[in-house]
Amino acid sequence: MARRAEVEVEVEEQRTYTIPIGPIHPSLKEPLQFSFDLDGERVVDVEIKPGWNHRGIEVLGMKRNPLQTLYLAERLCGICSVSHLITFSRAVENALGIAVPPRAEYIRVIIAELERIHSHILWAGVAAHELGFDTLLHLTWRVREQVMDILELLTGNRVNYALVTIGGVRRDITKEQEPLVRQALRYYKDLLEMLIDAFLHDPTIELRTRDIGILSYKDALELMAVGPTTRASGVKKDIRVDQPYLAYPDLEISPITPDLFRGEVHGDVYDKIIVRLLEIEQSIGLIEQALEKMPEGEIGYRTKEEMTELLVRIKE
């Protein structure tokens, strides 16, 4: 009986494999394409292809005057619209030497910090969803409504507030509105302890965020990370402190880093949650300070005739 030939086959072990995600994917909030190279569960390389949402706003802005471009700048992002609007307005004001009244600078700070609260709460809800904790998602997004209501009260809009204009703001904060703002701040003060307990003391969330997605101090600097992301890596930098603008020079503020809560910095997802929750508390304090210190006076609103003169000046 013939014997079956024994053949040795060498199989080359594949150490890494590639997973493409996007540009359209359920876990992505906006179109973005990733190509992850994985070794087991460890990401060893990633290729990122942005630009799927490019709308040509720069070119559109070049075809409009600065007052028209205000509306474009505000629509760069629906979540952080006033940040872009303040940046653009200040660029025009600095170029033309336009002085903004102190009261208007304080109002800008108040709106910016209210927006930071709503943005961080929204971020926390999305984080809870990605962690498989949808109950916490619905809780955070429900309590976010309070700050959205206050923004609507002060500006007339829940998003794209159209409050900031070149040289000041379009609306004042009245004496009748101030108590309602303070009431909302007290609401979030009482709520914050519950949010911190839900996010930072839950064993499931800790398992899914501790030592995950680490961005080291060194990498944060080399990759030029900014905002809460870089502060979560222990970089004590905050543009409101290092290059203060608006009314921030008159307010007490310091960079928020994870060691204030955790005693140390890991730069992981857990640290990123810490920074955003603590920054909500900080924003509450900044708004309270601004309400206390805000002077009386003009808000920089210009009539139609004054705006026409401004446009002529810009053209010259």
ABEGO torsion letter per residue (X at the ends): XBBBBBBBBBBBBBABBBBBBOABBAABABBBBBBBBBBEABBABBBBBBGAABAGAAAAAAABBAAAAAAAAAAABAAAAAAAAAAAAAAAAAAAGBBBBAAAAAAAAAAAAAAAAAAAAAAAAAAAAAAGBAAAAAAAAAAAAAAAAAAAAAAGBABGAGABBBGEBABBBBAAAAAAAAAAAAAAAAAAAAAAAAAAABAAAAAAABGBGBBBAAAAAAAGBBEAAAAAAGBBBBAAAABBBEAAAABBBBBBBAAAAAGBBAGBAAAAAAAAAAAAAAAAAAAAAAAAABBBEBAGBBBAAAAAAAAAAAAX
